[in-house]
Amino acid sequence: MLGGGQLGRMLGLAGIPLGLEFRFLDPAAAAPAQSLGALVVGALDDERALLETVEHSTVVTYEWEGVPFAGARMLERSGHTVRPSTLALQTSQDRLAEKTAFREHGIPVAEFAAVDAWEDLRARVDEIGLPAVLKTRRGGYDGKGQAVLRDDRDLEPGFAALGDGGALILEALVPFDRELSVLAVRSGTGETRCWPLVENWHEAGILRVSRAPAPNLNPALQAAAEGYARAVLEHFQYVGVLALELFQVGDTLLANEMAPRVHNSGHWTIEGAVTSQFENHLRAILDWPLGATDARGVSAMVNLIGDLPDPAAVLAVPGAHLHDYGKSPRPGRKVGHVTVTADAQAELETRLTTLDAALARP
């Protein structure tokens, strides 16, 4: 496992009942996954550390799309099975390549254009219009690495805020009704399954709450999302779990970005689905039969940001399941999550209100 963060930890937890053993590579000696298997402490692009981690392994996977492509590709070229493929990893690390791939496979996206220098920005704004979002092509997450341009006065400070201006992408600002995501899984045999669409609510660029299945979900929307996800899976001959983030605009879905890994918006599947994203990722990369992805009632996942609440207060909420990532508190850091399950949407909303009160600070 390249990366030993909370996603690696949850993959390890899912693998223990299956009799799997893990070795993790992470720069931090206190990585959350350290208690789930052997931990090699080293940089994710350190060739010696990479080779030590994958020695005698059956398969190599990763828990973060920021894993350096060159290191993963080196392992692949040296004969190790790396899943998902390094081509999917490489594409996901460049927003321009990602959006281009979506468009080439008939997946609708907002208008976009490359911005390679300050001189390009004015021309691209004239093509796409304002408001728009200027983003770094690489890196950036949880709201980082982007600037909203609402009028001409935002161009210069927005451009300056993103560094020297090289390798940027300008995207039309989407007036979406809500943010959704679909998680899909494909095994090496080509077997594919999708979980129900999830509705995501962000604050300050950080995912706060996911509701699954997305409320007021119609079959046509689910079918469209699954079709887009399957197109991506087939294009990359993908093996493992993939998350596709989407904007809903009326009855239309626009693809925003993909994550070639298990995903924050899929954490609800641990308690809320027949088979979790973590178990199915492991099944897929080992070419084992995939598990059913149906939802068990309705669920909501609430991220715990900054620090952890009193466990007793959380667990007093009916249907609440607490997950502590073993991370030290820090403003803006995801240190855990709570999944709340229920049989019906009204009951779920009542339980979420109770959870909000339990999470409130005095």
C-alpha positions in Angstrom: 0.0 0.0 0.0 1.5 3.3 -1.1 0.4 5.7 1.6 -0.6 4.9 5.2 -3.2 7.6 5.9 -6.8 7.0 7.0 -7.8 5.4 3.7 -4.9 3.0 4.0 -6.1 2.3 7.6 -9.6 1.6 6.5 -8.4 -0.7 3.7 -6.4 -2.6 6.2 -9.4 -2.9 8.5 -11.4 -4.3 5.6 -8.7 -6.7 4.7 -8.2 -8.3 8.1 -11.4 -10.4 8.0 -10.4 -11.6 4.5 -7.0 -12.9 5.8 -4.9 -10.3 4.0 -1.6 -8.9 5.2 -0.3 -5.4 4.4 2.9 -3.5 4.2 2.5 0.3 4.0 4.8 3.0 2.8 4.4 6.4 4.4 6.7 9.4 5.2 5.3 9.6 8.8 6.3 7.1 11.5 2.9 7.8 13.2 0.8 7.1 10.0 -2.8 6.0 10.8 -2.3 2.6 9.1 0.8 1.7 11.3 -1.2 -0.7 13.5 -2.7 -2.6 10.5 0.6 -4.0 9.1 4.3 -3.4 8.7 5.2 0.2 8.0 8.1 1.3 5.9 8.9 4.9 6.7 10.1 6.8 3.6 9.2 9.2 0.9 6.6 7.9 -1.7 9.1 8.5 -4.5 12.1 6.9 -2.7 13.1 3.9 -4.9 14.7 2.0 -2.1 11.7 2.4 0.2 9.3 1.5 -2.7 11.1 -1.7 -3.4 11.3 -2.6 0.2 7.6 -2.1 0.6 6.5 -4.2 -2.3 8.9 -7.1 -1.8 7.1 -10.4 -1.9 3.7 -8.7 -2.4 0.9 -10.1 -4.5 -0.4 -6.7 -5.6 0.5 -3.0 -5.1 -2.2 -0.4 -4.6 -2.3 3.2 -3.4 -4.6 5.2 -1.1 -3.9 8.7 -2.5 -3.9 10.1 -6.1 -0.9 12.3 -5.1 1.4 9.3 -5.1 4.3 10.2 -7.4 3.6 8.8 -10.8 7.3 8.0 -11.5 7.6 5.8 -8.4 4.5 3.8 -9.2 5.5 3.5 -12.8 8.9 2.2 -11.8 7.2 -0.6 -9.8 5.0 -1.4 -12.8 7.9 -1.6 -15.2 9.9 -3.8 -12.8 7.2 -6.5 -13.0 4.9 -5.6 -10.0 1.2 -5.6 -10.4 0.0 -2.0 -9.7 -3.7 -1.5 -9.4 -5.3 0.9 -10.4 -3.1 1.4 -13.4 -0.5 4.1 -13.5 -2.2 5.6 -16.6 -5.2 6.4 -14.5 -3.0 7.8 -11.7 -1.1 10.0 -14.2 -4.3 11.3 -15.8 -5.9 12.1 -12.5 -2.9 14.2 -11.5 -3.4 16.7 -14.4 -6.8 18.5 -14.5 -6.3 19.3 -18.2 -5.6 15.7 -19.1 -8.5 14.6 -16.9 -11.1 17.0 -18.4 -9.8 16.1 -22.0 -10.3 12.4 -21.3 -13.8 13.0 -20.0 -14.7 15.0 -23.1 -13.2 12.4 -25.5 -15.5 9.7 -24.0 -18.7 11.7 -24.2 -18.8 12.7 -20.5 -20.2 16.3 -20.2 -17.9 18.8 -18.5 -17.9 22.6 -18.0 -16.0 24.6 -20.6 -12.3 24.6 -19.9 -9.0 25.8 -21.4 -5.3 25.7 -20.6 -3.6 28.8 -19.2 0.2 28.6 -19.6 1.1 32.2 -19.1 -0.4 35.5 -18.0 -1.0 36.5 -21.6 -3.2 33.4 -22.1 -5.6 34.3 -19.3 -7.3 37.3 -20.9 -7.9 35.3 -24.2 -9.2 32.3 -22.3 -11.6 34.5 -20.3 -12.9 36.0 -23.5 -13.6 32.5 -24.8 -15.1 31.0 -21.6 -16.6 34.1 -19.9 -16.9 35.1 -16.3 -17.5 33.9 -13.6 -14.9 31.2 -13.9 -12.5 29.2 -11.7 -8.7 29.3 -12.3 -7.0 26.2 -10.9 -3.6 24.7 -10.8 -3.4 21.7 -13.2 -1.6 19.7 -10.5 -2.0 19.4 -6.8 -4.5 21.2 -4.6 -7.4 19.6 -2.7 -10.0 20.6 -0.1 -10.4 24.0 -1.8 -6.7 24.7 -2.2 -5.0 25.6 -5.6 -7.9 27.6 -7.1 -9.3 31.1 -7.4 -12.8 32.2 -8.4 -12.8 35.0 -11.0 -16.1 36.9 -10.9 -15.0 40.0 -12.8 -11.9 41.5 -14.5 -10.6 42.8 -11.2 -10.1 39.2 -10.0 -7.8 38.2 -12.8 -4.5 39.6 -11.6 -4.8 38.7 -7.9 -6.2 35.3 -8.9 -3.3 34.6 -11.2 -0.8 35.8 -8.7 -2.2 33.6 -5.9 -1.6 30.4 -7.9 2.2 30.9 -8.3 4.1 31.8 -11.4 1.2 31.0 -13.6 2.5 28.0 -15.4 0.3 24.9 -15.9 -3.1 26.3 -15.0 -6.6 25.5 -16.2 -9.6 27.9 -16.5 -13.0 26.4 -16.1 -16.4 28.0 -16.4 -18.1 28.4 -13.0 -20.9 25.9 -12.8 -24.2 27.1 -11.3 -25.0 23.7 -9.9 -28.0 22.6 -8.0 -26.0 20.2 -5.9 -22.7 18.2 -5.8 -22.9 14.5 -6.3 -20.4 11.6 -6.6 -20.7 8.1 -7.9 -18.4 5.3 -6.8 -17.7 2.4 -9.0 -15.5 -0.7 -8.8 -14.1 -2.9 -11.6 -12.1 -6.1 -11.2 -9.4 -7.5 -13.4 -12.0 -9.8 -15.0 -14.1 -6.8 -16.1 -16.8 -7.3 -13.5 -18.2 -3.8 -12.6 -20.5 -2.5 -9.9 -21.7 0.9 -8.8 -23.0 2.3 -5.5 -25.9 4.7 -5.4 -25.2 8.3 -6.1 -24.2 10.4 -3.1 -25.0 14.0 -2.4 -22.1 16.0 -0.9 -22.1 19.2 1.0 -18.8 21.2 1.3 -17.8 24.1 3.4 -14.6 26.1 2.8 -13.7 23.6 0.2 -13.8 20.6 2.6 -16.4 17.8 2.4 -18.5 18.0 5.5 -21.5 15.7 4.9 -22.4 13.0 2.4 -26.0 11.6 2.1 -26.5 8.2 0.5 -28.4 7.5 -1.6 -28.7 11.1 -2.7 -32.2 12.4 -1.7 -34.7 12.7 -4.5 -32.6 10.5 -6.8 -34.3 9.4 -10.0 -33.3 6.4 -12.0 -32.3 8.4 -15.1 -29.7 10.4 -13.0 -28.3 7.2 -11.5 -28.1 5.5 -14.9 -26.3 8.5 -16.4 -23.7 8.6 -13.6 -23.1 4.9 -13.9 -22.7 5.2 -17.6 -20.0 7.9 -17.2 -18.2 5.9 -14.5 -18.2 2.8 -16.6 -16.8 4.7 -19.6 -13.8 5.8 -17.4 -13.3 2.3 -16.1 -13.3 0.8 -19.5 -11.0 3.5 -21.0 -8.3 2.8 -18.4 -9.0 -0.9 -18.1 -9.3 0.2 -14.5 -9.0 -2.2 -11.5 -10.2 -1.1 -8.1 -12.6 1.6 -6.8 -13.0 4.9 -8.7 -14.8 8.0 -7.5 -16.3 10.4 -10.1 -17.3 13.8 -8.7 -20.2 15.5 -10.5 -22.3 18.7 -10.6 -26.0 18.3 -11.0 -27.5 21.2 -13.1 -31.2 20.5 -13.6 -31.4 17.0 -15.1 -27.8 17.2 -16.4 -24.7 15.9 -14.8 -21.3 17.5 -15.4 -18.1 15.7 -14.4 -15.8 17.7 -12.2 -12.9 15.3 -11.4 -12.1 11.7 -10.7 -10.2 10.1 -7.8 -8.5 6.7 -8.7 -8.9 5.3 -5.2 -11.4 4.8 -2.4 -13.0 8.1 -1.5 -14.2 10.2 1.4 -17.7 10.4 -0.1 -17.8 6.5 0.0 -17.1 6.1 3.8 -20.8 5.6 4.4 -20.5 2.2 2.7 -18.8 0.7 5.7 -22.1 0.5 7.6 -24.6 1.7 4.9 -24.0 -0.7 2.0 -24.0 -4.5 1.6 -20.3 -4.3 0.7 -18.0 -1.4 1.6 -15.9 0.5 -0.9 -12.8 -0.8 1.0 -13.7 -4.5 0.8 -14.6 -4.2 -2.8 -11.4 -2.4 -3.7 -9.5 -5.3 -2.2 -11.7 -7.9 -3.9 -11.2 -6.1 -7.2 -7.4 -5.8 -7.1 -7.1 -9.5 -6.2 -9.5 -10.6 -8.9 -12.0 -11.9 -6.4 -15.8 -11.7 -7.0 -17.2 -8.3 -6.2 -19.8 -7.9 -3.4 -23.2 -6.3 -3.8 -23.2 -2.5 -3.7 -26.9 -1.9 -2.6 -27.6 0.6 0.1 -28.9 -0.7 3.5 -31.6 1.9 4.1 -30.2 5.5 4.1 -27.0 6.9 5.5 -25.1 10.1 6.1 -21.4 10.5 6.6 -20.2 13.5 8.7 -16.5 14.4 8.6 -14.9 15.3 11.9 -12.7 18.3 11.2 -10.0 19.7 13.5 -10.5 17.5 16.6 -12.6 14.6 17.9 -15.8 14.9 19.9 -16.6 13.0 23.1 -17.2 9.4 21.9 -20.0 8.8 24.4 -21.9 11.8 23.1 -21.7 10.6 19.5 -22.5 7.0 20.3 -25.6 8.0 22.2 -27.1 9.1 18.9 -29.2 6.2 17.4 -27.6 4.7 14.3 -24.3 6.5 14.8 -21.0 4.8 14.1 -17.7 6.6 15.1 -14.5 6.3 13.2 -11.3 7.7 14.8 -8.4 7.9 12.3 -5.7 8.1 15.1 -4.5 11.5 13.9 -3.4 14.4 16.1 -5.8 17.4 16.1 -5.2 20.3 13.8 -7.4 23.0 12.3 -8.9 21.9 8.9 -7.7 18.3 9.3 -10.0 15.3 8.9 -9.4 13.3 12.1 -12.4 11.0 11.8 -16.0 10.6 10.7 -19.4 9.6 11.9 -21.8 7.5 9.8 -25.4 7.7 10.8 -27.8 5.0 9.4 -31.6 4.9 9.4 -34.4 3.1 7.6 -36.0 6.3 6.1 -34.9 9.8 5.2 -37.0 11.6 7.8 -35.6 9.4 10.5 -32.1 10.0 9.2 -32.5 13.8 9.3 -33.8 13.6 12.9 -30.7 11.6 13.9 -28.4 14.1 12.1 -30.0 17.0 14.1 -29.3 15.0 17.3 -25.7 14.4 16.1 -25.2 18.2 15.4 -26.2 18.9 19.0 -23.7 16.3 20.2 -20.9 17.8 18.2 -21.6 21.3 19.2 -18.9 22.8 21.4 -19.8 24.5 24.7 
